[in-house]
Amino acid sequence: MPARLPDGDPAPRDGVLPDAALAELGARPFGVYVHVPFCATRCGYCDFNTYTASELNGGRSRAGYLDAVVAELALARRVLGDGAPAADTVFFGGGTPTLLTPAELAAVLDAIRSTFGLVPNAEVTTEANPESVDAASLAALRAAGFTRISLGMQSAVPHVLATLDRIHTPGRPAEAACEARAAGFAHVSLDLIYGTPGESDDDWRASLDAALAAEPDHLSAYALIVEPGTRLAAQIKRGALPAPDDDVLADRYEIADAALRAAGLRWYEVSNWAASPDDACRHNLGYWRGGDWWGIGPGAHSHVGGVRWWNVLHPSRYAACLAEGASPAAGRELLDADTRRIERVMLELRLADGLPLEVLDDAGRAAAAQAAADGLATLADDRLRLTFRGRLLADAVVGSLTA
């Protein structure tokens, strides 16, 4: 979750949602996101809403985190009422969720289970840094009901890890992936970043080879984005490091797609590949397909029935709001029909399944035909699907469809 909040309208103190939004509950999958904002160290490229122990005055803000999470779950149940559906997915993100103990993570999952219930075969994911888990903790998480783990590998090359301020050793992610499999996790995902200053094509190939050797059923590969206000942005601004090059990023994406396809992984979203449809991240698909979810934790974002809101950023303020019996929401937006349509175009076009043409207006259909003529997309079965070249230019295609 980014460490900057969007503009919006004031959120009601009691968190109440419009009747029209509540009436849509159950029409789409429902997820629960839990933001754990704690990190052992701060990576130079990261602008997420995270805090180290020193930034929390020795951890006093962290001490009340679990109680506040349970209080927000109770608030969510009151707001959603009897129409609250069971959760299809739960996703613990961060930060580093596994800086909490397995018992603490299990307690939060138990609270979600008792508050909303979980559908049969619910997907329950936690992100983890490779150095923050071991065989014993992974076994405990699996026993608690976690079904999927996403490990932040980023690279297998020492100098690239150093530039990114990652503290794990190059071989640790593969070891953690094997430990997760041994613990009984059905789904193991690895995250990679390409385009780090100083990274070569051979470095990127080495990272892909190392990731694939761990035999994940899911892999995410993201182009490095230089976020304002980060240490990396400052290094680039003063000339200590070169900025990522768009042509290089495109080449790295092509290298990744070829290697992953050769290993049996297929893209299902522009930056995500899976061994089969069952191995895709269902929670993230809920985001991309306009589902409903309640985001728990400091800075977490939520969406229900066309209402989007976001929590205050700092853990202390977050806990204080809930201790007062108030919603921790800092602001919200009521999305009109046209905004929801445009966002649907932006998100669903990124999926391999593509976008139904019925979503587009006349101008959008004309733009879709032009995208197909330009080799950026295909038109079949009343759906628009990006080609490989279209994936590289996805933002431009979306812009043409929504202009």
TORKOL-4160 file (C-alpha; in steps of 0.2 Angstrom, whole numbers, padded with zeros to 4 digits, m for minus):
403
<pt num="1" X="0000" Y="0000" Z="0000"/>
<pt num="2" X="0008" Y="0017" Z="m0005"/>
<pt num="3" X="0013" Y="0029" Z="0008"/>
<pt num="4" X="0003" Y="0043" Z="0001"/>
<pt num="5" X="m0016" Y="0044" Z="0001"/>
<pt num="6" X="m0027" Y="0050" Z="m0013"/>
<pt num="7" X="m0038" Y="0065" Z="m0013"/>
<pt num="8" X="m0056" Y="0061" Z="m0009"/>
<pt num="9" X="m0071" Y="0066" Z="0002"/>
<pt num="10" X="m0072" Y="0065" Z="0021"/>
<pt num="11" X="m0076" Y="0047" Z="0027"/>
<pt num="12" X="m0091" Y="0046" Z="0040"/>
<pt num="13" X="m0085" Y="0042" Z="0057"/>
<pt num="14" X="m0095" Y="0027" Z="0059"/>
<pt num="15" X="m0089" Y="0020" Z="0042"/>
<pt num="16" X="m0107" Y="0018" Z="0036"/>
<pt num="17" X="m0109" Y="0014" Z="0017"/>
<pt num="18" X="m0124" Y="0019" Z="0006"/>
<pt num="19" X="m0138" Y="0006" Z="0004"/>
<pt num="20" X="m0134" Y="0005" Z="m0015"/>
<pt num="21" X="m0117" Y="m0001" Z="m0011"/>
<pt num="22" X="m0122" Y="m0014" Z="0002"/>
<pt num="23" X="m0135" Y="m0020" Z="m0011"/>
<pt num="24" X="m0121" Y="m0026" Z="m0022"/>
<pt num="25" X="m0113" Y="m0037" Z="m0009"/>
<pt num="26" X="m0112" Y="m0055" Z="m0015"/>
<pt num="27" X="m0113" Y="m0051" Z="m0033"/>
<pt num="28" X="m0094" Y="m0052" Z="m0034"/>
<pt num="29" X="m0081" Y="m0061" Z="m0025"/>
<pt num="30" X="m0077" Y="m0054" Z="m0008"/>
<pt num="31" X="m0059" Y="m0053" Z="m0001"/>
<pt num="32" X="m0051" Y="m0047" Z="0014"/>
<pt num="33" X="m0034" Y="m0038" Z="0013"/>
<pt num="34" X="m0023" Y="m0036" Z="0029"/>
<pt num="35" X="m0009" Y="m0023" Z="0028"/>
<pt num="36" X="0005" Y="m0027" Z="0040"/>
<pt num="37" X="0016" Y="m0011" Z="0039"/>
<pt num="38" X="0031" Y="m0017" Z="0048"/>
<pt num="39" X="0048" Y="m0020" Z="0040"/>
<pt num="40" X="0065" Y="m0025" Z="0047"/>
<pt num="41" X="0074" Y="m0012" Z="0036"/>
<pt num="42" X="0068" Y="0000" Z="0023"/>
<pt num="43" X="0072" Y="m0004" Z="0005"/>
<pt num="44" X="0078" Y="0011" Z="m0005"/>
<pt num="45" X="0065" Y="0008" Z="m0020"/>
<pt num="46" X="0050" Y="0006" Z="m0009"/>
<pt num="47" X="0037" Y="0019" Z="m0006"/>
<pt num="48" X="0024" Y="0008" Z="0003"/>
<pt num="49" X="0017" Y="0012" Z="0020"/>
<pt num="50" X="0029" Y="0003" Z="0030"/>
<pt num="51" X="0039" Y="0007" Z="0047"/>
<pt num="52" X="0054" Y="0000" Z="0055"/>
<pt num="53" X="0055" Y="m0003" Z="0074"/>
<pt num="54" X="0066" Y="0013" Z="0076"/>
<pt num="55" X="0052" Y="0023" Z="0066"/>
<pt num="56" X="0039" Y="0016" Z="0079"/>
<pt num="57" X="0049" Y="0022" Z="0094"/>
<pt num="58" X="0055" Y="0005" Z="0098"/>
<pt num="59" X="0039" Y="m0004" Z="0093"/>
<pt num="60" X="0025" Y="0004" Z="0104"/>
<pt num="61" X="0014" Y="0007" Z="0089"/>
<pt num="62" X="0016" Y="m0011" Z="0084"/>
<pt num="63" X="0011" Y="m0017" Z="0101"/>
<pt num="64" X="m0007" Y="m0011" Z="0098"/>
<pt num="65" X="m0008" Y="m0017" Z="0080"/>
<pt num="66" X="m0017" Y="m0034" Z="0083"/>
<pt num="67" X="m0030" Y="m0027" Z="0094"/>
<pt num="68" X="m0034" Y="m0013" Z="0081"/>
<pt num="69" X="m0035" Y="m0026" Z="0067"/>
<pt num="70" X="m0048" Y="m0036" Z="0077"/>
<pt num="71" X="m0057" Y="m0020" Z="0081"/>
<pt num="72" X="m0058" Y="m0015" Z="0063"/>
<pt num="73" X="m0065" Y="m0032" Z="0058"/>
<pt num="74" X="m0079" Y="m0029" Z="0071"/>
<pt num="75" X="m0082" Y="m0013" Z="0063"/>
<pt num="76" X="m0082" Y="m0021" Z="0045"/>
<pt num="77" X="m0095" Y="m0033" Z="0051"/>
<pt num="78" X="m0106" Y="m0020" Z="0058"/>
<pt num="79" X="m0105" Y="m0009" Z="0042"/>
<pt num="80" X="m0108" Y="m0024" Z="0030"/>
<pt num="81" X="m0122" Y="m0031" Z="0041"/>
<pt num="82" X="m0131" Y="m0047" Z="0038"/>
<pt num="83" X="m0127" Y="m0046" Z="0020"/>
<pt num="84" X="m0109" Y="m0049" Z="0022"/>
<pt num="85" X="m0103" Y="m0063" Z="0012"/>
<pt num="86" X="m0090" Y="m0076" Z="0017"/>
<pt num="87" X="m0073" Y="m0072" Z="0011"/>
<pt num="88" X="m0067" Y="m0080" Z="m0005"/>
<pt num="89" X="m0049" Y="m0074" Z="m0002"/>
<pt num="90" X="m0038" Y="m0067" Z="0011"/>
<pt num="91" X="m0021" Y="m0058" Z="0008"/>
<pt num="92" X="m0009" Y="m0053" Z="0021"/>
<pt num="93" X="0003" Y="m0039" Z="0013"/>
<pt num="94" X="0015" Y="m0027" Z="0018"/>
<pt num="95" X="0027" Y="m0022" Z="0024"/>
<pt num="96" X="0033" Y="m0039" Z="0030"/>
<pt num="97" X="0018" Y="m0049" Z="0037"/>
<pt num="98" X="0030" Y="m0063" Z="0043"/>
<pt num="99" X="0038" Y="m0051" Z="0055"/>
<pt num="100" X="0023" Y="m0056" Z="0065"/>
<pt num="101" X="0024" Y="m0073" Z="0073"/>
<pt num="102" X="0014" Y="m0087" Z="0065"/>
<pt num="103" X="0003" Y="m0087" Z="0081"/>
<pt num="104" X="m0001" Y="m0069" Z="0078"/>
<pt num="105" X="m0005" Y="m0071" Z="0060"/>
<pt num="106" X="m0015" Y="m0086" Z="0064"/>
<pt num="107" X="m0025" Y="m0076" Z="0077"/>
<pt num="108" X="m0029" Y="m0063" Z="0064"/>
<pt num="109" X="m0035" Y="m0076" Z="0051"/>
<pt num="110" X="m0045" Y="m0084" Z="0065"/>
<pt num="111" X="m0053" Y="m0067" Z="0068"/>
<pt num="112" X="m0057" Y="m0066" Z="0049"/>
<pt num="113" X="m0064" Y="m0083" Z="0049"/>
<pt num="114" X="m0076" Y="m0079" Z="0064"/>
<pt num="115" X="m0081" Y="m0062" Z="0058"/>
<pt num="116" X="m0085" Y="m0067" Z="0040"/>
<pt num="117" X="m0082" Y="m0085" Z="0037"/>
<pt num="118" X="m0072" Y="m0092" Z="0023"/>
<pt num="119" X="m0079" Y="m0101" Z="0008"/>
<pt num="120" X="m0073" Y="m0119" Z="0005"/>
<pt num="121" X="m0056" Y="m0119" Z="m0003"/>
<pt num="122" X="m0053" Y="m0101" Z="0001"/>
<pt num="123" X="m0037" Y="m0094" Z="m0005"/>
<pt num="124" X="m0026" Y="m0087" Z="0010"/>
<pt num="125" X="m0010" Y="m0079" Z="0005"/>
<pt num="126" X="0004" Y="m0071" Z="0015"/>
<pt num="127" X="0018" Y="m0061" Z="0008"/>
<pt num="128" X="0035" Y="m0065" Z="0015"/>
<pt num="129" X="0053" Y="m0060" Z="0014"/>
<pt num="130" X="0064" Y="m0075" Z="0012"/>
<pt num="131" X="0074" Y="m0072" Z="0028"/>
<pt num="132" X="0058" Y="m0069" Z="0038"/>
<pt num="133" X="0053" Y="m0087" Z="0037"/>
<pt num="134" X="0060" Y="m0105" Z="0040"/>
<pt num="135" X="0054" Y="m0122" Z="0039"/>
<pt num="136" X="0046" Y="m0122" Z="0057"/>
<pt num="137" X="0037" Y="m0105" Z="0054"/>
<pt num="138" X="0030" Y="m0111" Z="0037"/>
<pt num="139" X="0024" Y="m0127" Z="0044"/>
<pt num="140" X="0015" Y="m0117" Z="0058"/>
<pt num="141" X="0007" Y="m0105" Z="0045"/>
<pt num="142" X="0001" Y="m0120" Z="0034"/>
<pt num="143" X="m0007" Y="m0128" Z="0049"/>
<pt num="144" X="m0016" Y="m0112" Z="0053"/>
<pt num="145" X="m0024" Y="m0112" Z="0036"/>
<pt num="146" X="m0013" Y="m0102" Z="0025"/>
<pt num="147" X="m0013" Y="m0110" Z="0007"/>
<pt num="148" X="m0002" Y="m0098" Z="m0003"/>
<pt num="149" X="0014" Y="m0089" Z="0000"/>
<pt num="150" X="0022" Y="m0075" Z="m0010"/>
<pt num="151" X="0041" Y="m0073" Z="m0008"/>
<pt num="152" X="0050" Y="m0057" Z="m0011"/>
<pt num="153" X="0065" Y="m0063" Z="m0021"/>
<pt num="154" X="0068" Y="m0048" Z="m0033"/>
<pt num="155" X="0084" Y="m0054" Z="m0039"/>
<pt num="156" X="0097" Y="m0068" Z="m0037"/>
<pt num="157" X="0112" Y="m0057" Z="m0041"/>
<pt num="158" X="0122" Y="m0050" Z="m0026"/>
<pt num="159" X="0125" Y="m0033" Z="m0033"/>
<pt num="160" X="0107" Y="m0031" Z="m0039"/>
<pt num="161" X="0101" Y="m0035" Z="m0022"/>
<pt num="162" X="0113" Y="m0023" Z="m0014"/>
<pt num="163" X="0107" Y="m0009" Z="m0025"/>
<pt num="164" X="0089" Y="m0013" Z="m0020"/>
<pt num="165" X="0094" Y="m0014" Z="m0002"/>
<pt num="166" X="0088" Y="m0032" Z="0000"/>
<pt num="167" X="0096" Y="m0041" Z="0014"/>
<pt num="168" X="0093" Y="m0059" Z="0010"/>
<pt num="169" X="0106" Y="m0070" Z="0002"/>
<pt num="170" X="0104" Y="m0074" Z="m0016"/>
<pt num="171" X="0100" Y="m0093" Z="m0013"/>
<pt num="172" X="0088" Y="m0090" Z="0001"/>
<pt num="173" X="0072" Y="m0087" Z="m0009"/>
<pt num="174" X="0074" Y="m0104" Z="m0018"/>
<pt num="175" X="0077" Y="m0112" Z="m0001"/>
<pt num="176" X="0061" Y="m0104" Z="0007"/>
<pt num="177" X="0051" Y="m0110" Z="m0008"/>
<pt num="178" X="0056" Y="m0128" Z="m0006"/>
<pt num="179" X="0053" Y="m0126" Z="0013"/>
<pt num="180" X="0035" Y="m0120" Z="0009"/>
<pt num="181" X="0032" Y="m0134" Z="m0003"/>
<pt num="182" X="0038" Y="m0146" Z="0011"/>
<pt num="183" X="0026" Y="m0138" Z="0023"/>
<pt num="184" X="0011" Y="m0142" Z="0012"/>
<pt num="185" X="0008" Y="m0125" Z="0003"/>
<pt num="186" X="m0001" Y="m0129" Z="m0013"/>
<pt num="187" X="0004" Y="m0112" Z="m0021"/>
<pt num="188" X="0021" Y="m0104" Z="m0020"/>
<pt num="189" X="0025" Y="m0088" Z="m0029"/>
<pt num="190" X="0041" Y="m0078" Z="m0032"/>
<pt num="191" X="0042" Y="m0059" Z="m0035"/>
<pt num="192" X="0055" Y="m0052" Z="m0046"/>
<pt num="193" X="0060" Y="m0034" Z="m0051"/>
<pt num="194" X="0069" Y="m0030" Z="m0067"/>
<pt num="195" X="0078" Y="m0014" Z="m0073"/>
<pt num="196" X="0088" Y="m0011" Z="m0057"/>
<pt num="197" X="0102" Y="0001" Z="m0061"/>
<pt num="198" X="0118" Y="m0009" Z="m0065"/>
<pt num="199" X="0108" Y="m0025" Z="m0069"/>
<pt num="200" X="0113" Y="m0033" Z="m0086"/>
<pt num="201" X="0103" Y="m0044" Z="m0097"/>
<pt num="202" X="0114" Y="m0059" Z="m0090"/>
<pt num="203" X="0110" Y="m0054" Z="m0072"/>
<pt num="204" X="0091" Y="m0054" Z="m0077"/>
<pt num="205" X="0093" Y="m0071" Z="m0085"/>
<pt num="206" X="0102" Y="m0078" Z="m0070"/>
<pt num="207" X="0088" Y="m0072" Z="m0058"/>
<pt num="208" X="0075" Y="m0080" Z="m0069"/>
<pt num="209" X="0085" Y="m0096" Z="m0070"/>
<pt num="210" X="0086" Y="m0096" Z="m0051"/>
<pt num="211" X="0068" Y="m0093" Z="m0049"/>
<pt num="212" X="0062" Y="m0106" Z="m0061"/>
<pt num="213" X="0074" Y="m0119" Z="m0053"/>
<pt num="214" X="0064" Y="m0117" Z="m0037"/>
<pt num="215" X="0049" Y="m0123" Z="m0047"/>
<pt num="216" X="0036" Y="m0110" Z="m0042"/>
<pt num="217" X="0018" Y="m0112" Z="m0049"/>
<pt num="218" X="0017" Y="m0093" Z="m0050"/>
<pt num="219" X="0029" Y="m0079" Z="m0054"/>
<pt num="220" X="0027" Y="m0060" Z="m0054"/>
<pt num="221" X="0039" Y="m0049" Z="m0063"/>
<pt num="222" X="0038" Y="m0030" Z="m0061"/>
<pt num="223" X="0048" Y="m0016" Z="m0070"/>
<pt num="224" X="0057" Y="m0006" Z="m0057"/>
<pt num="225" X="0048" Y="0011" Z="m0054"/>
<pt num="226" X="0057" Y="0025" Z="m0047"/>
<pt num="227" X="0045" Y="0032" Z="m0034"/>
<pt num="228" X="0047" Y="0051" Z="m0029"/>
<pt num="229" X="0054" Y="0053" Z="m0011"/>
<pt num="230" X="0063" Y="0036" Z="m0010"/>
<pt num="231" X="0081" Y="0034" Z="m0007"/>
<pt num="232" X="0083" Y="0027" Z="m0025"/>
<pt num="233" X="0075" Y="0042" Z="m0032"/>
<pt num="234" X="0088" Y="0053" Z="m0023"/>
<pt num="235" X="0102" Y="0042" Z="m0029"/>
<pt num="236" X="0097" Y="0044" Z="m0047"/>
<pt num="237" X="0093" Y="0063" Z="m0045"/>
<pt num="238" X="0111" Y="0066" Z="m0039"/>
<pt num="239" X="0118" Y="0055" Z="m0053"/>
<pt num="240" X="0125" Y="0041" Z="m0042"/>
<pt num="241" X="0114" Y="0029" Z="m0051"/>
<pt num="242" X="0107" Y="0029" Z="m0069"/>
<pt num="243" X="0088" Y="0029" Z="m0072"/>
<pt num="244" X="0079" Y="0014" Z="m0079"/>
<pt num="245" X="0079" Y="0014" Z="m0098"/>
<pt num="246" X="0062" Y="0011" Z="m0106"/>
<pt num="247" X="0069" Y="0001" Z="m0120"/>
<pt num="248" X="0079" Y="m0010" Z="m0108"/>
<pt num="249" X="0064" Y="m0013" Z="m0098"/>
<pt num="250" X="0055" Y="m0019" Z="m0114"/>
<pt num="251" X="0069" Y="m0031" Z="m0118"/>
<pt num="252" X="0069" Y="m0038" Z="m0100"/>
<pt num="253" X="0050" Y="m0041" Z="m0101"/>
<pt num="254" X="0053" Y="m0050" Z="m0117"/>
<pt num="255" X="0067" Y="m0061" Z="m0110"/>
<pt num="256" X="0056" Y="m0065" Z="m0095"/>
<pt num="257" X="0041" Y="m0070" Z="m0105"/>
<pt num="258" X="0051" Y="m0081" Z="m0116"/>
<pt num="259" X="0059" Y="m0090" Z="m0101"/>
<pt num="260" X="0043" Y="m0092" Z="m0092"/>
<pt num="261" X="0034" Y="m0099" Z="m0107"/>
<pt num="262" X="0048" Y="m0111" Z="m0109"/>
<pt num="263" X="0046" Y="m0117" Z="m0091"/>
<pt num="264" X="0027" Y="m0119" Z="m0093"/>
<pt num="265" X="0021" Y="m0103" Z="m0085"/>
<pt num="266" X="0008" Y="m0093" Z="m0095"/>
<pt num="267" X="0004" Y="m0075" Z="m0093"/>
<pt num="268" X="m0013" Y="m0071" Z="m0086"/>
<pt num="269" X="m0010" Y="m0053" Z="m0081"/>
<pt num="270" X="0003" Y="m0041" Z="m0089"/>
<pt num="271" X="0015" Y="m0044" Z="m0074"/>
<pt num="272" X="0010" Y="m0061" Z="m0068"/>
<pt num="273" X="0012" Y="m0079" Z="m0075"/>
<pt num="274" X="0005" Y="m0095" Z="m0068"/>
<pt num="275" X="0007" Y="m0114" Z="m0072"/>
<pt num="276" X="m0012" Y="m0116" Z="m0074"/>
<pt num="277" X="m0028" Y="m0106" Z="m0071"/>
<pt num="278" X="m0029" Y="m0114" Z="m0054"/>
<pt num="279" X="m0012" Y="m0106" Z="m0049"/>
<pt num="280" X="m0017" Y="m0088" Z="m0053"/>
<pt num="281" X="m0019" Y="m0077" Z="m0038"/>
<pt num="282" X="m0037" Y="m0077" Z="m0035"/>
<pt num="283" X="m0036" Y="m0062" Z="m0023"/>
<pt num="284" X="m0028" Y="m0051" Z="m0036"/>
<pt num="285" X="m0040" Y="m0057" Z="m0049"/>
<pt num="286" X="m0053" Y="m0050" Z="m0038"/>
<pt num="287" X="m0045" Y="m0032" Z="m0039"/>
<pt num="288" X="m0043" Y="m0033" Z="m0058"/>
<pt num="289" X="m0061" Y="m0039" Z="m0060"/>
<pt num="290" X="m0069" Y="m0026" Z="m0050"/>
<pt num="291" X="m0073" Y="m0037" Z="m0035"/>
<pt num="292" X="m0077" Y="m0031" Z="m0017"/>
<pt num="293" X="m0064" Y="m0031" Z="m0003"/>
<pt num="294" X="m0062" Y="m0024" Z="0014"/>
<pt num="295" X="m0044" Y="m0018" Z="0018"/>
<pt num="296" X="m0039" Y="m0020" Z="0036"/>
<pt num="297" X="m0024" Y="m0010" Z="0043"/>
<pt num="298" X="m0015" Y="0007" Z="0042"/>
<pt num="299" X="m0016" Y="0014" Z="0024"/>
<pt num="300" X="m0026" Y="m0001" Z="0018"/>
<pt num="301" X="m0039" Y="0003" Z="0004"/>
<pt num="302" X="m0056" Y="m0005" Z="0002"/>
<pt num="303" X="m0070" Y="m0006" Z="m0011"/>
<pt num="304" X="m0088" Y="m0011" Z="m0009"/>
<pt num="305" X="m0101" Y="m0008" Z="m0022"/>
<pt num="306" X="m0093" Y="0007" Z="m0031"/>
<pt num="307" X="m0087" Y="0015" Z="m0014"/>
<pt num="308" X="m0068" Y="0016" Z="m0012"/>
<pt num="309" X="m0060" Y="0021" Z="0004"/>
<pt num="310" X="m0043" Y="0021" Z="0012"/>
<pt num="311" X="m0037" Y="0021" Z="0030"/>
<pt num="312" X="m0025" Y="0033" Z="0039"/>
<pt num="313" X="m0007" Y="0029" Z="0037"/>
<pt num="314" X="0002" Y="0029" Z="0054"/>
<pt num="315" X="m0001" Y="0013" Z="0065"/>
<pt num="316" X="m0003" Y="0024" Z="0080"/>
<pt num="317" X="m0017" Y="0035" Z="0073"/>
<pt num="318" X="m0025" Y="0019" Z="0065"/>
<pt num="319" X="m0026" Y="0011" Z="0083"/>
<pt num="320" X="m0032" Y="0028" Z="0091"/>
<pt num="321" X="m0046" Y="0029" Z="0079"/>
<pt num="322" X="m0052" Y="0012" Z="0083"/>
<pt num="323" X="m0050" Y="0014" Z="0101"/>
<pt num="324" X="m0062" Y="0028" Z="0100"/>
<pt num="325" X="m0074" Y="0017" Z="0092"/>
<pt num="326" X="m0072" Y="0027" Z="0075"/>
<pt num="327" X="m0068" Y="0021" Z="0058"/>
<pt num="328" X="m0050" Y="0023" Z="0053"/>
<pt num="329" X="m0055" Y="0029" Z="0036"/>
<pt num="330" X="m0046" Y="0045" Z="0030"/>
<pt num="331" X="m0056" Y="0048" Z="0015"/>
<pt num="332" X="m0067" Y="0040" Z="0002"/>
<pt num="333" X="m0074" Y="0041" Z="m0016"/>
<pt num="334" X="m0091" Y="0036" Z="m0023"/>
<pt num="335" X="m0088" Y="0030" Z="m0040"/>
<pt num="336" X="m0101" Y="0035" Z="m0054"/>
<pt num="337" X="m0105" Y="0023" Z="m0068"/>
<pt num="338" X="m0093" Y="0031" Z="m0080"/>
<pt num="339" X="m0079" Y="0030" Z="m0068"/>
<pt num="340" X="m0082" Y="0012" Z="m0064"/>
<pt num="341" X="m0083" Y="0008" Z="m0083"/>
<pt num="342" X="m0066" Y="0017" Z="m0086"/>
<pt num="343" X="m0058" Y="0008" Z="m0072"/>
<pt num="344" X="m0065" Y="m0009" Z="m0078"/>
<pt num="345" X="m0056" Y="m0005" Z="m0095"/>
<pt num="346" X="m0040" Y="m0001" Z="m0087"/>
<pt num="347" X="m0040" Y="m0017" Z="m0076"/>
<pt num="348" X="m0048" Y="m0030" Z="m0086"/>
<pt num="349" X="m0038" Y="m0026" Z="m0102"/>
<pt num="350" X="m0022" Y="m0031" Z="m0093"/>
<pt num="351" X="m0029" Y="m0049" Z="m0091"/>
<pt num="352" X="m0026" Y="m0063" Z="m0104"/>
<pt num="353" X="m0044" Y="m0066" Z="m0104"/>
<pt num="354" X="m0046" Y="m0048" Z="m0111"/>
<pt num="355" X="m0060" Y="m0035" Z="m0111"/>
<pt num="356" X="m0078" Y="m0038" Z="m0116"/>
<pt num="357" X="m0082" Y="m0026" Z="m0131"/>
<pt num="358" X="m0099" Y="m0022" Z="m0123"/>
<pt num="359" X="m0090" Y="m0012" Z="m0110"/>
<pt num="360" X="m0084" Y="0000" Z="m0123"/>
<pt num="361" X="m0093" Y="0015" Z="m0130"/>
<pt num="362" X="m0093" Y="0018" Z="m0149"/>
<pt num="363" X="m0077" Y="0028" Z="m0148"/>
<pt num="364" X="m0069" Y="0014" Z="m0138"/>
<pt num="365" X="m0075" Y="0001" Z="m0151"/>
<pt num="366" X="m0067" Y="0011" Z="m0165"/>
<pt num="367" X="m0051" Y="0012" Z="m0154"/>
<pt num="368" X="m0051" Y="m0006" Z="m0151"/>
<pt num="369" X="m0053" Y="m0010" Z="m0170"/>
<pt num="370" X="m0038" Y="0002" Z="m0173"/>
<pt num="371" X="m0028" Y="m0007" Z="m0159"/>
<pt num="372" X="m0031" Y="m0023" Z="m0168"/>
<pt num="373" X="m0026" Y="m0016" Z="m0185"/>
<pt num="374" X="m0010" Y="m0010" Z="m0177"/>
<pt num="375" X="m0006" Y="m0027" Z="m0170"/>
<pt num="376" X="m0008" Y="m0022" Z="m0152"/>
<pt num="377" X="m0023" Y="m0033" Z="m0149"/>
<pt num="378" X="m0034" Y="m0046" Z="m0156"/>
<pt num="379" X="m0053" Y="m0046" Z="m0158"/>
<pt num="380" X="m0062" Y="m0062" Z="m0156"/>
<pt num="381" X="m0077" Y="m0069" Z="m0146"/>
<pt num="382" X="m0083" Y="m0051" Z="m0143"/>
<pt num="383" X="m0067" Y="m0048" Z="m0133"/>
<pt num="384" X="m0052" Y="m0037" Z="m0135"/>
<pt num="385" X="m0035" Y="m0046" Z="m0130"/>
<pt num="386" X="m0018" Y="m0038" Z="m0129"/>
<pt num="387" X="m0005" Y="m0046" Z="m0140"/>
<pt num="388" X="0013" Y="m0047" Z="m0134"/>
<pt num="389" X="0017" Y="m0030" Z="m0141"/>
<pt num="390" X="0001" Y="m0023" Z="m0134"/>
<pt num="391" X="0007" Y="m0029" Z="m0117"/>
<pt num="392" X="0022" Y="m0018" Z="m0119"/>
<pt num="393" X="0011" Y="m0003" Z="m0123"/>
<pt num="394" X="m0004" Y="m0007" Z="m0112"/>
<pt num="395" X="m0006" Y="0010" Z="m0105"/>
<pt num="396" X="m0006" Y="0018" Z="m0122"/>
<pt num="397" X="m0020" Y="0005" Z="m0128"/>
<pt num="398" X="m0030" Y="0009" Z="m0112"/>
<pt num="399" X="m0028" Y="0028" Z="m0115"/>
<pt num="400" X="m0035" Y="0026" Z="m0133"/>
<pt num="401" X="m0050" Y="0016" Z="m0127"/>
<pt num="402" X="m0055" Y="0028" Z="m0114"/>
<pt num="403" X="m0051" Y="0045" Z="m0122"/>
